[in-house]
């Protein structure tokens, strides 16, 4: 243990640091313990995404700490805009968290006003030292949304292009399955597998089939692309897949984890072609109880490529036109639908959460990607939802079946975990919900069944969506870990990711570990051979791989969300002055967030634009603003009319002002009932907790 500067109980941990523009930061520990707050003066020379060694202690704001040393730099590139002219060109970073001066040391030629990508060639070692960079690429006009997208990707170290070595390795793969690949595999080409995916899907991870068993039982087959057969541990393909961690999905394209030769062809379960797969078999009795499961490496051949809208139409008997190809599968699809609905009811009965919240979908003009055609809510019709739910249930069943097998064998794996929510956060949410007429016992809500009951009580409430979002934020984020604590959201004691190895690296890890067990049992394992031994314990290697996968997943989610926000702002830039209706989706001390009905975007009304002759106090417990003079209040779910005031694409910000004050502050009958005012001590405790959470969200 290092010196603790007199702080009793100081300890040392390692993790990734997330820096806030104001200078402070949070370290996300590799061991998934509580985040550690690091003040600006204790951050040293650490930059966002660095892996650092941090000394921590219990302080007034929870866990606090200071960076002892930088273990690994997390970013190697910067984006920015060139200012000045001639020999006086200067690099102005886009990222406000970069406080050190930036010195350009050569690279491609560029002119003032252009957005550029630069590689960091030297990091500052002492306060005042510059960051030295070399210009790599001119990204384009700062006013073009495509430039902003490229900036976002570059800052996150996400690239469309694969290293030459990786591309060559993928192109060197055979175009189809070879006879030697079929050794040590079960031949399941007689099973009537089909793929069911979105219409726009280009790669097919999984295929399903359902067979009848004697005495009224059913046999579910789930075949998953055997990516690990081609992406060998320790290879260039494997190293690149691990660095990427996941595929990234943007409004107009996907950035795959694997090269197209694998993701879209050799590994993809395309119809009519032999493909290598890892197969899960689950047998159900007539009461839908699982009686047996088994696993194997196999060769399969998909019968057809079906999609959600087609399956939805087929389930109601519509096989007109191009959907005539669904006719041979209708009986099987209806049986699958019945099984999936029963599995869903079983999951819900044990307390699995069902958060069906609206999402923004950005559609770009096909001819000109700078033009946004529409921004709408992602809604499926009931039939399409049923088709989607069918595959979702089968994938969950397969993931759980594999997870149970590892749990029963007592073997390490990359678990998908979702920890029990923090009781303090649930208690804070309970206080808030009570102000909206929804009462529940916080202790009961720390169980899946209890929290599922709370969600049911939110259904139909005017503030259902914002309250559901706040409840979701009170939950911990699902991650990967070698220690299994279960999956709270799915109410599952043993869950992992197995069914999407084309787009998720942890699935490849699980495939390899399952093959290792199958080989030891003398079952078809696809010719599995373990990688060369290392001096490091296998559990430690797996723990680090799980931590890296969690970090990559979080980074991809942030990029996807930021790009959608970028396009939402770009879409609204020509609508300044428009008056639109919406609902209050968030309340802060500085204003209210409003989710517009159409288009589905969110903007901020600052308190200055609520009423020019009033001052608003923030009631943190009730999450509302109350006018001192007028008594008007703004609470979650209130209906308002707003005017688009200004839009900043660069900052992904839409600012609004209240158009009709008479429409503001509408209350629902449920909010007329005022509970007892909490004690001063309780209010202070809640305030401190919410301040910590707010700071983390801003980071």
N, C-alpha and C positions, 0 to 999 in steps of 0.2 A: 504493500500500500504506500502511496506517495504521501508527502507532507500534506496535512489538512489545514494549515494556517490557523490552528486552534479551534477549528469547527469540530465539535464532538460528533463521532459517528460517520465522518466522511468516508465515502467509498468510491471506487473507480469502476467505470463501465465503458463500453465502446458502442458506437452507433453512428447513424447518419444525422447530420445537422441540417435543419431547415431554418434558414435565416429570414427574418422579417425586414421590410424596407426601413423600419425605424431603428434597426441595429441589433435588437435582441434576437434570440433564437431558441429553438427547441431541439434537443437531441432525441432521436427515436432509437432507443437501445436495440441492439441485435437480439437480445433475449426476450423482446416483447414486453418488458416491464414498463412501468409508467414513464411517460415522456419527462425530460428534464429541462427546466427553464434555465437558459443561459443569458445573463445580462450582457449588454454591448461591451462593457469594459472587461468582461470575463471571456469574450469570444476569441481573443487573440487575433491571429491572421487567418482563421478558418473561414472558408467561403461556403455558400449554399451547396449541399449534397456531398460535402467532404465526409469521409469516415474519420471520426475523431475519438480520442480517448478523453473521457470527461470525468472529473472528480465531482461527486455530488453529495448533497446533504439535505436534510429536511428543514425547509425554511418556512417563512410566513405564507408563501404562495404555493406550497407543496414542495415538490422536489426541485432544488436549485443546484446549479453547478458552475464549473469553469472548465474550459478546454485546456487540457494538459499538453497534448500534442496532436498533430495531424497524422493519422495513419495512412490515408490514401486520399488523393485529390478526386473530387467527384465530378468536376467539369473541366473540359479541356478547350472549350470554345466559347466565344462571346459574339453576340450580335450588337450592332450599333449603327449609328449614322455618322458620316464624315462631315465635320464642320471646318470652317476656315477656308483657305485657298492656297494654291501653290505649295511651297515648302512648309507652309504653316498649317497643313491639314492636321486635324486632331480627331481622335476617336471618342465618340460620345456613347457610352454603353446604354442599351435599352433597359437593362435590368437596374432598377433603382437601388438594389442591394449591393451593387459594385460601387464602393465608396473610394477605392484607391484610384489614383490617376492611371490612365492607360497610355502607354507609349508604343507607337507603331514602328516595327522593325522590318520594313520591306513587305514583299508579297505582290499580289496582283495589283495592277494599276486601277485606280478608282478616282472619282471626282466628288467634290463637295455636294452634299445633298442626297447621295445614294446610301441605301442601306447595305451593309456588308457583313460578311461572316469572317471572323478572325480566330486563329488558333493561338492559345496561350503558350508562349515559349518560356516565360519565367514568371514565377509567382512571388509576391512580396514576402519578404522574410521579417521585416521590421516595419513599425508604423511609419507611414510616409513614403515607403518604397513603392515604385510604380509596378503595374502589371504590364509585362511586355508581350506584344502580340504580333503575329504575322498575318496579313490579309490573305484569306483563302479564296473568297468568292464574292462577287457583287450579286446581291439578292434582288435588287430592282428598285422600283419606285415606292417610296414609303406610303403612298396613298393607295396602293394596290393591295387588296385583301390577300392575294396570293403571296405577296411579300411578307405580310404579317404571319401567315401560316408557316412559311419557311423559317421565319425567325423563331417561332414557337418550337418547331421541331429541332432547330439547330441548338437552341438553349437547353433542350432536354436530351441532347445527344442522340436523337432518333433520325435515322437516315433511310431513304428509299433504296440506296445503293448498298450492295454487299461487297465486302472485300474481294479482290480478284481470286484469292485462294479459295474462298468459300463458293463463289460462283462457278469456278472451274470444277470443284469437287461435286457440285450438284449436277452440272452438265455432263460429267463423266459417268453418272448413274445410267443404267440401262433404261430403255423407254418403257419396258414392261417387266412383269415378274418373270424371273429366270427359273428353270427347273431346280437349280441348286438352292434357290430361296425356299422351295417347298419342303425341304427336308425338316424333319422334327416338327411337323405341323399337322394338325387335324384338317382333313379335307371336308369343308362345310359348304362346298359349292352347290350342294343339293338344297340347302336352306334358302327359302324365298325372301332374302333380305331386300329391303328398299331403303333409300335415303329420303328424308323429309326435312326440307330446309326452307329458308326464305327464298323468294324468287330471285333475288340478286346474289345469292351465294355462289362463290366460285370454287370453294374447296369443301369437301365433304368428309368430316371427321368420323361420322358414325352412321351406321345402318341398323335397322331393326327388323325383327320378324317375330311372329306369334304363331304357335302351334297348339292344337288341342291335345290334351292328355286323357288317358282312360279315367273314368269316374268323374268327369266334369272338370278336371284341372286344366291348367294352361302352362305353356312353356314360353318364356320370353327370352329371345336372343338379342343381345346388344353387341354389335361388332364395332370395334374402334380401330382406326388406322394405326398400323404398327410402325410408327415413325422411328422408334428406337432401333429398328432393324437397319435403317439407312443412316441415322444420325448416331454414329458410334461414340461411346464415351471417350473423351480425350481428343477427338478429331477436330478439325477446323470448323466443320459444320456445328459440332456440339458446342464449341467455345462461343461461336457467334450467337447460337440460339440462347445460350445461358445469359449472355450480355444483354440481349434484347428482352428476354423473359416472356414477352407476350406480343401478339400482333396488336397494332394500333389502328383504330377505325375512325376515319375522318369523314366529313359529309360527302366528299366526292371521290374518295379512294381509301384503300386499306394499305397499311405498311406491314407486310407479313413478317413473322418471326423466322420463317424458312424461305429460301429461294423458290421462285415460281415452279421450277422444274420438279420440286418435291411437293410443295403445298398445293399446287393446282393440277398436278399430273400423277406422278408415281405413287404418292401417299394417299391421294384423294380417292375415295371409294366411288369412282365413276361407274355408271351402269354398263353391263356387258363386258367388263374387263376383270380378269383375275387380280385380286389385291390381297396383300398380307394384312392380317388383322389380329388384334388381341380380342378375344371373345368372352363375354360373360353370359352364362346360362342361369336363369332363375326359374324354378318350378313353383307354381302356385297350386293349392288345392281349390276345391269349388267354393270355399269360403274366403279365398284370396289370401290365405296365410302361406308364407314361404315354407316349402318342404325341403328344398335342396338347392344348392348353388354350385357352380363349377366354373373353371377358367381354363383357357388354353390359347396357345398361339395357333393360328389357322390360316387357311386360304379360303377366301369367299369370292362370290361374284354377285354384285347387286343386280336385281331384276329391273329396277326403274329408278329414275330421279323424280321424286314427287316434291311439290311445294305446298306451303301452308294454305294459300287461297284455293288451290286445286283440291286438297284434302277436305277443306271446309265445304266446297261445292259437292264433292263426292259423298260426304256424309249425309247430305240432304237429297242425294239422288240426281244432282245436276252433272251430267257427263256429256254436255253438248260440245261440239266443235273439238278443239284440241284436247279437251279433258276426257275424250273417249278412252284414252289409254289408261284411265283410272278404273275402268269397269272390271278388269280381272282382279283388282285388289279391294273392291268395295266391301266384301264380306269380312276380309281380314281387318280392314280399317275400322269397321264398326265394332268388331271385337276388341281391337286395340283401344278404341275410344272408351268402351265400357270399362276395360281394365284400368286405364289411366284415371278415369273419374273415381274408381274405387280406391286406387292408391292415393289420390289427392285427399279424399275424405279421411283416410287413415292418417295421413300426415297432419291434417288440420286437427284431428281428434287428439293427437299427442301434443299439439301446441305450436306447430310450425307457423311462422309469421307470413302474412300475405300482404305486403305493402305494394299496392297497385297504384303508384303515383304517376301523374302525367309527366311526359318527357318532351323536350323540344326536338323536333326533327327539322334539319335544314336541308332544303332542296336547292340545288344549283342548276342554272341553265346549262344544258348540255353543250351548246355552241359557244357560250362565253362564261367560263367559270367565275368571272368577276361579278356576274349578275345573280342575285339571289331570287329565286322564283317564289318561294314561300317559306314561311316558318309556321309550323302547325303542331298540334298535339299528336303524339304517337298513340293512336287508338286502333284496335283491331275490332272487326265486327265479331259477334258472338261465335260464329262458326270458325273464323280464323283463330280466335283465342283458344278454342277447343283443340284445334290442330296443333297450335304451339304448345299448349299445356300437355298434350299427349306425349310429345317428344321430351318435354321438360321432365315429366314424371318418370319416363323410362331412363333418362340419363341420371336422375337422382337415385333411382333404384339401383342402377349399375354402380354408381360411385359408392353408395352405402354398402353394397354387397362386397366390393373389393375392400372397403374400409373395415368391415366386420372381420374379413379373413385375416387382415394384418393384426387386428386387435386380438382375435382368438389365438393367433400364432405367437403373439408377444414380440412381433418384429417391428423394427424402426421403419418409418416411412415419412414422406412429406405430407403431414396432415393438413387439411383445410380446417382451421379452427375459428370459432367465433365465441369469444368469452362472454360470461355472464355480465350484464350491464352493471355499471358502478351504482351501488345503492344511493349514493349522494345525488347523482345525476337524476335517477328515477324519482327521488324524493322532491327534487327541485321541479321536475316536470309535473309531478302530482300537484304541487302548490299552484303552478300555472294553470293546469287543466281545471282545477277547482274553481278558478275565477271565471271559467267558461261553462260552469254547471256540470262538469264531469268529475265525479269523485271516485277514487279507487284507493286501495291499500297499497302503498309503495312496496311493502315487503312481498306481497303476492305478485307484483309486477316484475319481480326479479326471477320469475319462472316463465318458461315459454307459454304455458297455458294461461297464466295470469296476464302476461303482456298481450297475448292474442285477444283476450277478453276486453282489454282496454281499447284495442284497435276496433273491435266490433262496436264499442260504445261511441267511438268517434264517427262511425259511418253515418252520413246524412247531416252531420253538424255543419253549420255555415262556415266554421273555421276548420273543417276536417283536414283539408290539404296542408295548410301551414302547421297545424298541430301535429299531423302525421310526420311532416318533415322535421319538426323539433324533436319528436320522439325518436325518429331515426337517428338524429345527431346525438341523442343521449346514449345510443348503443355504441359499442366498440366496433372498430372496423375488422372485418374478417381478414385473416392473414394465413401464412403458411408457417408451420413449426414442426419440430421433431417430437415435441411433447404434446400429446393429445389431451385437450381439455373439453372436447366435444364441440358441437356447432349449435349455439343457442338459437339462432334464427331458424334453423331447420329442425330444432328439437331432436338432434341426432347425436348419439354418443360416439359414433365412429364414422367420420365423413372425410373424404378426400376428393381430389380431382383426378379423374382417369379418362374422361370421355372426349377431351379436346387437345390431343397432343400436337396437332398442326399449329395451334395458336397459343398454347400455354406450355412453358417448360416444365413446371411441376408434374404434369401428366406424363411426360417422358421419363422423369425420375421414377414415378410409381410403376410404369411399365417395366422398367429394368429390374426393379426390386421384385415385382411379381414373377418375372421370368426366372430370376434367381431361385425363387422358391419352387416354381414348377420344375425346373431342371433337377433340383434336389429330390423331388418326389417322383422323378421319372416320367413326368407328363410332358406333352408337347410344349416346348419352350422356344421354338424358333431358332435352335442352334445357339442358345445363349452361352456367352463366354464372358466372365467378369473382366473388368479392366485390370491393368497391372497394379500390384499392391503399392501402397504408399505408406510412409511412416506415420501419417496422421490418422487418428482413429476415424473409422467410418462414420460414427455418429456425429463427430465434429464437422466433417465434410458435409454431411447432410444438413446439419443445423445452419451452416453458412449459406448453403445453396437455397434453403428455405427463406432465410433472411433476405438474400439477394432477390429472390422471386417476389417477395412482398414489396420490396422497394421498387422494382420494375413495374409491378402492377399499379402501385400508387402513382408513379410518374406517368404511366400511360393514361390513367383516369384523369389526371390533372390536365394533360395535353388535350385529350378529347373534349373535356369540359371547356377549356380555354378557347379552343378553335370554334366550338359551337357558340360561345359567348361573343367571339369576334364577329362571326357572321350575323348573329342576331343584331349586334350594334350596327354593322354595315347595312343590314336590311332596313334599319330605322333611320338612317342618315337623311333620307329624302322625305321623312314624315314629320319633321320639326314643325310645330304649330297645329298638328292634328289633335283632336280631342277624342279620347277613347275611354271605354269603361273597363274596370278591373276590380280585383279584390286585394285587400291588404294581406300580403304574404309574410311580412316581417316588420318588426317594430324595434327601433333602437333609440338611443338618447338624441341622435342627430337627425332622425327622420323616419319615414315609413317606406318600406319596399312594396311595390304594387305589381302584381302579376296581371297583365292585360288579358282580356278574354280572347281577343283576336287582333293581331297576331299574338302568339303565345311567347311573349317576352316579358322581362321583369325590369323595372326601373326604380329609381330612388326619388322620393319627394323629400327634400330637406325641410327642416322645421321652418326655415325662413319662408318657404313657399306654401305653408299650410294656411297661415293667416297673418297678414302683415301687422296687425294690431294686437297680437296675442303672444304669450310666451308659454311654451309647453314643457311640463314636467314629465319625466320618464318614470313610470311605475314598473320597476323591473320584475316584481313578483307576478303582476298581472299581464306583463308585456303589452303595455299600452301607453300612449301619450295623452295627457290631460291638459287642456288649456286653462290657464289661471284665471283669465277674465271671462271667457265664454263658457267654461265648463265642458266644452266639447271634447270628446275623446276619440282616439283612433285605436282600434283593437284588431286582432287577427280575424280575418274573414269579412271585415266591413267592406261594403260596396262603395266605390268612389269613381268619380270621373276626373281624368287627368289630361293635361296638355303636354305634348312632347316638347320639352324646353331646349335641350341640346344633347348631342350625341358625340362621344369620343370613341372612335374605332380603336385607336392605339391603346386606350385605357380600358376598352371593353365596357364602357359605362354609358348608361342611358339615364339622363336626368329629366325629371318631370316636375310639374307644379299642379297643385289642386285647381281644378277648373270650376267646380261648383261646390262651395263649402256646405251647401244645404244637403248634399248627398253624403257628406262625411259623417262618421261617427254613428252609423246605424247600429242599433243593438238588437240582439236576438232575445227572445223571452228567457232563454237559459241564463243570460248574463245579468238578469235583474236580481237574482238571489245572491246576496253578498255574504260570504262566509266570515268566520271570525278572523280578525287581523292577526297575522303571525307575530310572535314576540320579536323584540328588537334583536335579540341574539340570533334568532332563526333568520331574520332578514339579512343580518351581517354575514352569516355563514353562507347563505344563498348567493349574496352579492359577490363574495370572494370567489366562490366556485365558478360563477358565470363569467367573471372577469378573466379567469384562467382559460376557460373554454373559448371565450371570444378572441383572446390573443392567439390561441392555437389555430382557430379557423382563419384568422387573418394571415397567419404564416403559411 
